[in-house]
């Protein structure tokens, strides 16, 4: 029986190290994703859920942490932009309206942010129909 060549042993060790590293990264991924689900606005921490406002319905409703977020596509259309409007209804029945402008496509659109007067919930809208439904933590 001949000894295992040093080069072959090195390849096996490197492959094992790569496998262990990849496994650790895969196991750690959900934790970093979870921590990214919080955002601070004006010193207040909100947890959020992402949604896409697409479909055939003119009204879309989502519920997140006891708040119902309603979106009307499109409550107003002008020559410059469409307006997405809606309301956030808390479990107590209190409802606050919001609206966002959705203009021509942009290569790097910014998030538009609305915060309820009582600070309990917020909505972030990004050109093209992406939203974050936020509720204070």
BAKOL-903444 format. One record per residue: z, y, x negated of N, C-alpha, C in turn; residue in one letter. Coordinates in steps of 0.1 Angstrom, whole numbers, plus 5000, padded with zeros to 4 digits. Example, Ala and Ser with C-alpha at 12.3 -4.5 7.8 and 13.67 -1.06 7.14 Angstrom:
<nodes>
507849434868507849554877507849674868A/507149784872507149894863507950004871S/
</nodes>
This chain:
<nodes>
500049884991500050005000500050124991X/499150224994499050334985499850454991X/500350544983501150654988500250754996X/500850825006500150925014499751045005X/498451085006498151204997498851325002X/499251414992499951534995499251625004X/497951635003497151725011497251675026X/497151555029497251495042498651525048X/499651505040501051535045501151685048X/500551775041500651915044499951945057X/498851885059498151905072498951865084X/499651755083500451695093501651795096X/502251845085503451935087503052065093X/501852125089501352245095501052225110X/500452115113500052085127501352075136X/502352005130503651995138504252125140X/504252215129504852345131504152435141X/502752425141501952495151502352445165X/502452315167502852255180504152295185X/505152295176506552345180506552495183X/505852575175505752715178505052745192X/503952675195503252695207504152645219X/504952535217505852495228506952595231X/507452655220508552755222507952875229X/506752925225506153035232505953015247X/505452895250505252855264506552855272X/507552805266508852795273509452935274X/509253025265509753155265508953255275X/507753225278506853315286507453355299X/507953255307508553305320509653405319X/510453395308511553495307511053635304X/510053645296509453775293508753835305X/508053745313507453785325508453835335X/509553765337510553815346511153945342X/511453965329511954095325510954215327X/509654175328508654285330508554315344X/509354255353509254285368510254385372X/510754465363511654575366511054705359X/511254815366510754945361511755045365X/511855155356512755265358511955385363X/512355445374511755565379512855665381X/512755785374513755885375515155835374X/515355745364516655695360517155585370X/516355545379516755435388515955315386X/516555195385515855065383515355005396X/514154965396513454895407512954765403X/513054665411512354535409511054545417X/510054485413508754495420508054365421X/507154365431506154255433504754325433X/503754265427502454315427501654255438X/500754325444499854285455498454345453X/497454285459496154345459495754375473X/495254495476494954545489493454515492X/493154385494491754355497491754265510X/490654255516490554175528489854245539X/489754185551489054245562489854325571X/491154305570492054375580492254525576X/492254615586492454755583493954785580X/494854695585496254705582496754585575X/497454605564497954495556499454515555X/500254415558501754425557502254325547X/503254365539503954285530505454305531X/506154205529507654215529508154185515X/509054265510509654245497511154295497X/512054205495513454235494513954315506X/513554275518514054335530513354465535X/512354505528511554615531510154575535X/509654625546508254595550507354715546X/506354685538505354785533504054765541X/503654865548502354855555501354945549X/500154895548499054975543497854985552X/497355105554496155125563494955155554X/493955065555492755085547491655125556X/491155235556491355365550491755455561X/492755525560493155615571492355745571X/491655775560490855895560489855865548X/488555905551487555895541486856025540X/486856085528486156215525485056185516X/484256285513483156275503483656245489X/484856285486485456275473486256145471X/486956095482487855985480488155925494X/488655805493489255735505490755755503X/491455755515492955775515493555645520X/494355585512495155465517496555525521X/496855495534498155545538498955425544X/500255445546501055345551502455395553X/503355295554504855325555505655215550X/506855255546507855155541508955155552X/509255035557510355025568511454945562X/512655005562513854935557514354845567X/515254755564515854665573516654735584X/517054855582517854935592516854995602X/515554985600514555045609514055185605X/514655235594514255365589512855345583X/511955435586510555425580510155555574X/509455545563508955655555507455645553X/506655745555505255735553504855775538X/503755715534503155745521501655745522X/500955805512499555795511499055815497X/497955755493497355755480495855785481X/495355855471493955885470493255775462X/492155725467491355625459489955675457X/489755735446488455805443487455715436X/486555775429485455705422486055615411X/485455505408485955415397486255495384X/487255445377487655505365487855395355X/487555415342487755305332489255275330X/490155375331491555355329492355435339X/492355385352493155465362494655455360X/495255565364496755585363497355535376X/498655485375499355455386499855585393X/499655585407500255695415501555645421X/502555725420503955675425504455755436X/504955685446505655745457507055685458X/508055775460509455725461510055775474X/510655685482511255715494512255825492X/512455915502513456025501514855975498X/515255855503516555795500516555715487X/515455705480515355635467515455485468X/515555425480515755285482514555205478X/513355255481512055185478511055285473X/510055225467508955305461507655225462X/506555285460505255225459504455285448X/503855195440502855245430501555195434X/500555285433499155245437498255275425X/497355185423496355205412494955195418X/494055285415492755285419492155145420X/491555115431490954985433491754885442X/492954935446493654855455494854765450X/495254795438496454725432497754805436X/498754735440500054805443501254725437X/502254805435503554755432504454795443X/505154695449506154715460507454715452X/508154825453509354845445510554855454X/511654795451512954805458514054825447X/514954925450515954955440516854835438X/517154805425517954685421519454715423X/
</nodes>
